[in-house]
C-alpha cells in the first residue's frame, strides 16, 4: 500500500487482513533467570543437543514424553515462559495464562501505542531494511535500488526539509488555487472544487475529499476494470465526526488544523474562525456517508450504470469531464456510454444539496486543509511535532519515531517493490516459503473436508463452495520476479526522480501509481500481475475477495509466527492459524458474496444462506456480550463478525490440519522446561501471536473503529468456541473457556 491507499477498500475491505496495521518496534525488559538460562543454552554448539547433521530437520519421535533440545526448541520454550503467567487457570482465562507475563513485563516505548509480536517482528524487518538503505549507492546496482536509497536519503535530510517546507507547501497551495485562510485577496469567483481536484490528480495528490473516484475491478465481471465512485474519504473517523463539532476528538482535530494553518502563515483569529466553518462542513459531509455497519452488503454497494444515467441522476458531477481529468490520458476515450459503479447513490444526491448550501470559501478551506493534513508527515519537524501532539489523543504516544524508522517505513510503503526485492534478496529464507506452502496445502485440504462434511449446507451450495475453495490462489513470501533486477527496474521506468525535494518526489511516485491504475482501465484484469501483490515487507496476511486469493508476505514468515526449525505444532498454531483465518475470509459474511472467480454472485441456496446467517448471528451475539476490562467498552459484534468468523474457522482448520500432518509425519517432541503436550502448545502458540500491551487511548480507538476485536477478547472468544481446546486442557463443563453454548460457522 502507498501513502494514499489508492488500492484500499472502497465497497468493503478489498483485502481482509489478519490484523490492523500497527506501529513498529519494541523494547524488552530483561528476562527472568530461567529464561536467561535458556537463552544462554542457545549459545551451546548444536552437537550438544544430540541432533547433529541437517539443522533444518525436525525431531520426530514415537515417544510422547520425548523432549526437543535443539536451539529452536529452547528459544521457543524461553519465549513461551517469558510470555505466560502459569499461575492462571487456562480454563478460566486463557489469554492471561498465555500472555500475562508478556503484559506484565513489557514496557511500551514513548513512541509506540502498542507492543506485540507484530510490532516486534516489524521492528526487526525495518532494522534490516535500514542497514541496506544506508549502504553507499553502487554504480552497478539496479536503478530501482538507487531510487529507493535516494528517497530514504531525502527523507533523512530534515535540515533541508525544515528549510524549504514553507516555500514548497505554500507554492503547492498556490498552484492548486490557494488556501483562503492564508490569503486576504482570495477570489471566490475563481474557485471551482472540481478544478481543484483536477489539479490534485495531475500533481499526484489524492483527490478524494469530496468524492472518491478510482479505477478498480468490475465486481460482476472480474476480468474487466471499471470506474468506481464512492463517498468521500474523511481525515477523522466518521464515528467521531457525526457526534458534532463539540465532540472532544473533533475539537482535537479542529485545533490541529488551526495550528497547521498558522504555521503556514495564517492569522490566528482568521484561522480559528475559518477552520471552524471547514470542520463543521466536514461534520455535515460525514453525516451523509454510510456507516461501517451498513457497508457489509456488497450488492447494495454495487450500482453499475452508464455515465448518461449517472449524469441524469447525479448532476453534482460533470461525469465525462470529471473522468477525463481524473484519467488524464488522451488515449482513453470517455463517452456517455462509459459505465461507472456508484457505491452509495444517496451520498451523491445528498452531496449535491450540501454543496449548494456551502460557501466557496468554506469548501476551498476544507479541501486545502485536507491536502495539508495529508502532507504533514512529509514536512517540517515543527509540523510533525504538532501532529504528534494531535495523535497523542488517539494513541497515547508522547515521542516521535526515530527518523530512520519513519523514513525506512515510508520508503517501504512508497516503493514497495524495490524495498521488497531488496529485502527478500538479502534476508528472506526460501525454507520459510517452502514450509508455508506445505502448510497452505494442509489447511486447504482440511477446509475442503469441512465443506464436504458440513451438516447445514445443501449439496448444490456445497458443490459451489468446494469449487471456490479449490480455485482459491495463494501467494506465499514474494513473487519470483522480485529476484529479477531488470523487471524491478521496469516498474519505475516512468518515475521522474529529477528532484531533491522529499515531498515532490513522494507526489511524483503517487502520480506514477495513479497513471498505471488508470491505464489498466481498458485492459483485461490480470489476477497474476506480480506488481499488484501486497508489500512483502509488512507483517500481516490478506484475503482478496475479487481475486479469491490469499497472500502471506515474507514479512510474517518469521519470528513467533513461523520458524521451520521448531516443532510444527507451534507453526500450525501461529502461521497455520493465519492461513486458516485468511482462507475462511473467503466464506465469511462478506467473502461469501463472491464466487470462485471473485465475482459478486448470490450462489447460495436460500435454506443454506439462512443457516449461515443463523450461525453468524451466534458469533455476533457472542461478541456483542464482550466488554473490554480496560476501557469498559462493548465490542461491536456486527463490525467484527467477519474477523471473528475467520478466527473461529481458521483455528479449527489449523488444529485439524496439524493432526493430519502428525498422521503423515509422526509425533513431535515436547519443549524443554514445559510440561505441556504438543496439542496444548499449539493453543499457546496461537495465543502468543496475540500477546499485546496497548495504551488505553489506542485501545479506545481500536474498539471504536477497527474491524478486529482486541487481542484478549479475540483469543478468549475463539478458544471458548472450541471443543478441541477444552479437551486438550481438560476444562470442566461450563468453565469460562468451556461454556455449554458454543458458536461455529466453519
N, C-alpha and C positions, 0 to 999 in steps of 0.2 A: 504494500500500500504506500502511496505517496502522501505528501502532506495534506492535500485537499481531498483525499479519498475519492478520486474520480471513479474508482471501480467499486465504491462502497455500496451498501444495500440501499435500495430505493423502495420497491414494493415490500420487501422484507429483508432480513439479513441475507445478502447474496451468498455469504459464506457463514455457516453456523460454526462457531468456534468452541473449543474446549474450555477456554477461559477468556475473560475480557483482557484487553491489553493492560499490563501492569508496568509500573515504573521498574527500572532495573536496579539491582545492587543489593548488597547486604554486608553486614559486619558481624562476625561471630564472636561470642564470648568464648572463654576457654572451656574446653570440655571438662567433665568431671574426671576423677582419677582413673576410673575404669575405662572410660572412652579414650583417654590419653594413652593408656596402656595398650589398647587395641591398635591405636594409630601407630604406636612405636613398633608393634609387631609387624605392621605393614612394611616396615623397612627391612625385615629379615629376608635374606635371599630366598627365592622361590623354592629351592630344593628342600628347605626346612619344613615344608608343609606336606611332604610325601606326594607331591604332584609334579613330577619332573616331565619334561617334554613340551608338547604344544600347550602353551598357556591359554589358548583360546578354547580348549576342550572343557566341557563341564564335567563335574563329578557326578556320575550316576552310580547308583548302588541298589542292591536288593535288601540292604539292612536299613530299616526305617529309623534306627537310632544313630546312624552314621552322622558325623559332623564334618562339614566342609571347612578346611583350613587354608584355602587359597587366599591370596591378598584381597581379591574382590569380595570374598565372603566375609573376611574380617572387617573390611571397610564398611560393607553393608550392615554388618552387625553393630558396628560402632555408631553408625548414623541412626539406626532404629533405637538404640539405647539412649542416644542423645535426645531424640525426638519425644520419646514416650514418657508417660507417667504410670508406672507399673502398679502404683497403689490404687488406681481407679479400676473398678469392675468394668470390663469391656462390655458386659451385658447391660450396664446401666448408662454408660456414656462412652461410646467407642471413640469418639473424636478426642476427648480429653485423655483417654487411655493411650491412644496412638500419638497424639500431638501435644499433650500437656507439658512435656518437658521443653519442646520447641518454643511454645508460647511463653513459658516462664523464663527461659534463659535468653531468648533473643532480644536484642535491643534494636529498635528502629532508628537508623541514622537520621539526622536532621533533614536531609534532602530527600527522604523517602516517605511515602504514605503507607507503605506496606512492605513486609518482607516475607518471602515464601520460596519454595523450591523453584518457582518460575522466575522470580527476580534474581535468585542466586545463580541460576544457570544462565540467564540473560547477561548478568554482570560478567561472568566468565567469558562468554562469547564476545561481548563488546571489548573486553580487555585484550582478547586475541586479535580482534579486528584493529584495535588501536595500534598494536605493535606493527602490523604490516602497513597501516596508513601512514605511520610516521617514518617508515623507511625511505631513504632517498629515492627519488624517481630515477629509474634506469632508462637509458635511451632505447633499450631493446624490449622493454616490457610493453604489453598491449596498450593501445591508446585509451581503452576503457579504464584501465587502472590509473593512467596518468590523469584522466578527468576526475576520477574518484579522489585521488590524492590532492588534486588542486582544490576540489570542493571542500575537502576536510581542512586544508591549509587556510582557505579564505574564511572558513567558519572560526578557526582558531585565532585569527588575527583581529582580536577585539579592539585593539587600538585604532585600526583603520576604520572598523565598523562604527565605533563611537565618534570618530572624527567626521565621517561622511554621512551619517544616518539622517540628519536633519535635512540636508540638501537633497538626498536621494528620495526620502519619503515625501517631502513637500513637492518635489519635482514630479513624482509619480501622481500624486493627488491632483496637481495642476493639469497634467496630461489627461486625466480622467474627467476633467470638468470642474475640479475644485471642491474642497470641503467647506461648505458655507460657514461653519463655526470658526474657521480660520480667516475668512475673507470678508472685509467690510463692503466690498464692491461686487459681491457675488450676485449674478443676474439670474433670477428665476426663469425668465423667458428663454434663456439659452439652455435650460436643463430638460432632458428627456431621459427617464430612467432606463429606457431600452437602449439608447445610445451609449449610456454608461456601461451597460452590460456588454455591448459590442466591444468597447474599448478594453474592458477587463479581459475578455476572451483573447483578443489579439496580443495582450501583454502577458498572457499565461496565468492571469488571476482567476480564481473560481467566480463564476457569475451565478451564484445560487441563492442570493439573499432575498430575492423576490419570488422567483420561481426556479425550479430545478429542472433544467433541460440537459439530457445526456444521451449518447448512443448506447444501446445495450441489446441484449438478446430478446428476440420475439418469443414471449413465453408460450405461445401456441404453436410456434414452428421454430424450434431451437437451431435450425440450420441457417436461419436468417437473422439479420440485425434490424433494428427499428429505432426510431427516435422515441425516447421516453420523456414524459413530462410529469413531475411530481411537485408536491408542496415545497415551500421554501425551507432551506436549512437554517436553523436558528443557532446563534452563538451560545445562548444559555438554554439549558434543557427546558422543554415545554412545560414540564411539571412545575417548575418554579414560575415561569412567566405567566401562566394562566391564573396564578394567585394574585396578580395585580402589581402595580408599581411599588406598593408599600411592603411587599414580601421582603424579608431580610436579605435573601440571596439576590433578588432583583436589585435591591439597594446596593449591595456589594458590587454588582455588575455596573450599575449606573455610576457610582463613584469612580470606578476604574476607568470607564470611558471618559469621564470628565477630566481625570488626571492625564490620560493619554493626549487628549486634545490640548490641554495646557502645555504639555511637554513639546508639542509640535507648534506652539506659538499662539494658541487661542487665549483670549481674555477670560479669566476665571469666571467672572459674572456671566459672560455670554455663554461659556461652556456649560455652566450649571443649568441655565435656562434651556438651551437648545438640546443638550443631551437628555434632559428630562422629556422633552417632546419626542425625541428619537426613540427612547426606550419605551415610552407609552405607545408609540406606533408598533414597536416590536411585540408588546404585550397583546395588542389587538390582532396582530398577524398570527401570533401563537394560538389565539383563541379560535381561529378559523382553520387551523391544521387538525389533522386526525390524530387522536391519541394512540399511543403504542398498543394499548389493549385492543384497539379497533383495526389494527394493521396485520392481523394474522390470517385473514381470508384473502388469498392471492387472487381469486376470481373477482372479488369485489374491487380489487386494486388494478385490474386489467380491463381497460376500456379502449379498444382499438378503433380508430375512426380516421377518415381522410382529413386532410387539412381544410378542405372545403367545409366539412361538417364542423370541425373544430372552430373555424372562423365564424361560422354562423352561431354556434352555441357559446363560444368563449371569446368575444371580440376584444377582451383586455389585452390580448397578444396579437400583433400582426404576423400571423404564423409563417407565411412564406418568407417575408423579410427577416424575421427573427431567426429562423433556422438557417437561412443563407449566411447570416452574420456569425452565428454560433459555429457552423461548419467551416466557414471561411476557406472554402476550397472551390474554385471556379469549375473544376472538373466534375463536381457533383451537382447535378441539376435538381432543384426543388420546385415542384409544382403543387397545385391544389389537390392533385391525386395522391400525393405522398401520404403515407399512413403515419400516425402518431399514437402512442399508447398513453392515455391520460390516467394517471394513478388515482387522483382524487378530484373528480369533476366539480364537486361542490366547493372545493378550495378556490378554483379559478373563478367561479361565479361570485363567491364572497370577496375575493381579491379585487374584482372589478369595482365593487361597491366601496371597499375600504380605500382604494387608491383615489377615488373621486372625492372622498372626504378628507384627504390628507394633502397638506400644502406641499408644493415642490421643494421648499426649503427643508421641511422636516424629512421628506423622503430622501433627498440628497444627503442630509446629515446621517440618516440611518445607513444608507448604502456605503458611504465613505467610512463610517465608523466600523462597519464590518470588514472593510479592507484593512484598516489599521489594526483592528483586533486580531485578524488572521496573521498579519505580518510581524507582530511583536516578537515572536521567538527568533526572528532573523535580524533584529535591530540592536539598539544600544544596550549597554549594561544598565543604564538608568531605566529604560522602559521595561527591560526584562526583570529588574528588581521590583518594579511596581506590579508586574504580572505575578511574581512570587507572592507578594502581599495579598493579591486577589485570590490566587489559588489556595492560599493557606486556609481560607474559609471553607473550602471544599475538600481539601486533602490533609490539612494539618501540618504540612511541611513548612519549615522555617528557614531553609537554606537552599540556594540554587544548586543544581547538579554541578559537579566539576565540569569545566568547559570541555575537556577531552571526551567525556562521556556524552555530553549533549551533542557534540559535533560528530562523534562516531555514530551515534544513533540516527542523527539526521542524515548523514551521508548514506547510511544503510537504507533509510526509508526513501530518499530521493533517487538513489541509484542502486536499486535492489539487485539488479542482475550483475552489475560489476562487483558489488560487495559480496554477493553470494558466490560468484565464481571464485573470487579471491579467497574466501573463507573455505570452501569445500576443497580447493586445490591445496590449501596449506594445512588444514586442521582436521577435516572430516574423515572418518574411518569407513571404508566400504563394508567392513564387518558389520557395522551398525545397520547399514542399508540392507544387507542381505538378511540379517536377523529379523529386522522389522518386516521385510517382505514375507518371510516364513510365517510370522505371527499373523499377518493380514490374512493369509490363506486359511489358517486355522480358525480365525474369527469369522470369516465369510462362510466357511463350511458349517460352523455351528449355527450361524444365523439362518442358513438355508434349512437346517434341521428344525430350528424353531418354527419357521414358517410352515414347513411340511407337517408339523405335529400340533400346530395351534388349534385349539378346540373351538375358538369363536369365529374362525374365518370360514366362509363358504369356499367351495372348490374353484369357482371362477375367479374370485378375487385372489385366492391363494396362488393360482397359476400366474396371474399378472405380477404379484408380489415377488414370486420366485424369479420371474423373468427380469424384473428390475434389479433384484439383488445380484443376479448373475452378470448383468451388464454394468454394474457399478465399477467405475475405474478407480485406480489407486495410484497416486504419485508419491513416491517414497524418497525422502532425502533431498534429491535435486535432479533436474533434467541432465541428461548426458551432454547436452550442448554446452553446459557450464564449463566443460573441460576443453572446449574448442575456442581458442583465443580469437580466431577470425570471426566467428559468429557473435561473440560477445562484443567485439568492436563494431560489428554491423548494426547492433541495436542503437548505438549512439552516433551513427554517421551523420545524422541531420541536426545534431545538437550544436548550437553556437556557444562556444566557450571563450570567445574573444572578449572577455570582460574580467576585471579583477574586483568586481563588487559582488559580495556574497548574496545579497538579496536579488540582484539582477540575474545571476546565474541560476538561482533557485527558480525564478519565474521562466527563464529560458527552458529549463528542464520540464516544467509544468506545461509549457506551450507545446513541446515535442510530444508529451504524453497525450494531450488533448488532440493534437493533429492526427496522431496514429489511430486513436479511437474513432474519430470521425471518418478517416479514410477507409475504415473497415465497414462502413455503413452499407456499401454496395457489394461487399464480399460475402461469400458463404461462411458461416461460422465454422471455425477450426477449433474443435474442442481439445485437440492435442497440441495447440500452439504453446510451445515451451516458454515463450516470453510472458504468457498470461498467468503462469503459476504463481502462487504466493511466494513472498520473500522467504528464502531458506534460512535467513539469519534471525528468525523470530522463534520464540519458544511457545508454540501453540500448535493446534491441529484444526483442520477445517473439513466441512462438507459443503459442496456447492450443488444446490438442487437443480439448477438449469443445466449442469453438466453431468449430474448424477455421479459425482466422483468425490473421493476423499483425498486429502493431502496431509502428509506428515513431513513437514520440513526438517532439514538436517538439524536445525537448532534444538528441537525437542528430543532428538535421538541420542541423549547423553545424560550424565548425572543421575539423579534419583529416578528419572523416567526410563532410562534404558542403559544397560551395560551387558554386552554379550559375554562377558567373563563371569557374571554372577549367576546364581540359580534362576531358572526361568519362572519359578513361582513369583519372584519379585518383578520380573519383566511383564508377565501377564497381568499382575495386579496394578502396574503403573501404565506403561505404554499400551499394553493389551486392553486395559480399560479405556484408554483414549481412543484406540482404534474402534472398539465396540461402540463407544459413545458416538463417534462420527458416522459409523455405518447406520446406527439407529436413527440419526437425524434424517436419513432418507425416508423414514417411516414414522416420524413424529407428527404432531398436528399440522405442521407446515410442510414438511418434506413429503408427506403422503399425498399432497395435492399435485405432485408431479409424477409423470410416468417414467419408464425406463430410459427414454431419450431426453429426459429433463423438461419435457413439455408439460404445460399446465393441462391437466386432464382429470376428469372425475371417473376414475377407473374402479371405484369401489361399488360393490353391490350394496343396496340400501341397508339390508339387515346387518351386514358386516360393518358398514360405516357407523351404524348406530351402536354396535357393540364396541367399536373403537372409542367412540365418544364417551360411552359409559365407563370404560376402563380409564380413559384420560381424565374424566371428571373425578375419579377416585384420587388421582395424583394431584389435581388442582385443589381438591378439598383438603388433602393431607398437608400440603404446603401452606395453604391459607391458615392452617391452625398452628403454624410455627411462628414464634416471635423471637427476635434476637435478644439474647440475655444481656447484651452490652448496650444496645440503643433502645430496646423496648419497642422496636418497630415490627409490625406484622409483615410477613413475607407475602408477596403478590403471587398467588398460585396461578393466575392466568398468564401473566407476563413470563413466568419462569417455567411454564409447563413443558415447553419444547426441550429445555435443558434437563429437566427432571425426568422426562420420558427417556431421553437419550442416556442419562446416567443409569437409570434402573435397568434398561435393556442392555446397555453397554457392559455393566459389571456382571450381569448374568451370562452374557456371551463369553466374556473373558474367563470367567470361572470354569465354565463347562469346556471351553476350548483348551484350557490348561489340563483338565482331566484327560482330554483326548490326546494331548501331547505326551502326557505321562504314559498312557497306554502304548503309544508309539515308541517312546524313547527310554522310559524307565523312571523309577523313583529318584528324586534328588535328595541329597543330604540336608540336614538342618544347618542353622548358622551357629557359630560358637558363642557361648555365653548366654544363649537364649533357649528357653525350654519349649518354644512354640513349634507346632507342626508346620510342614510346608503349606497346608491349607490356611492355617491361621496367619502365616507370614504373607500369604497372598493378600489377605484383607488388610494387614498392617501396611503393606507396601502401597496399596491403593490409598489408604488414609494419609500416609506420609507425603504423597504428592500434593495434598491439600492443606498441610500444616501452614498456618499463616498467622502473622501478628500484624494487626492493622491499627491505624489511628482511628479514633472514633469519628472524626469529621469525614474521613474517607468511607468508613463503613456506612454511615448515614446515607451518603450519596449512592453508594453501591446498591444498597437495598432499594433505594428510591428509583434508580434509573437502569440498573443492569438486568439483563435477561437471565443471568445466573444467580442462584441464591448464594448467600455467604457460605464459605467453605465448611464451617462447622455444621450448619444445617444441611448442607449438601451431603456430607458424609453420613450424618445421623439418619437422614431421610432414606438413602439408598440401602443402608445395612438393615434398617428396620423392616424393609420390604423383602428381605432375602431369607428364605428358609435355609439356604446353604450356610449363611453366616451364623445363624442360630445353632445349627447342627455342629459347626466346627468349633464354636466357643461354648457349647453346652449351655446355652441360655435357657432359663426356665420360661415356660409359657407365661405370657403377659408381663414379662420383664420389659423394661423400656425399649430395649433393642429387639424384642421378640413379641410385638403386640399380636393379639389374635387376628385383627383385621389388617391385611396387607394389600398393597396395590401393585398390580403388574399389568403392563400393556404388552411388552415383549419379553 
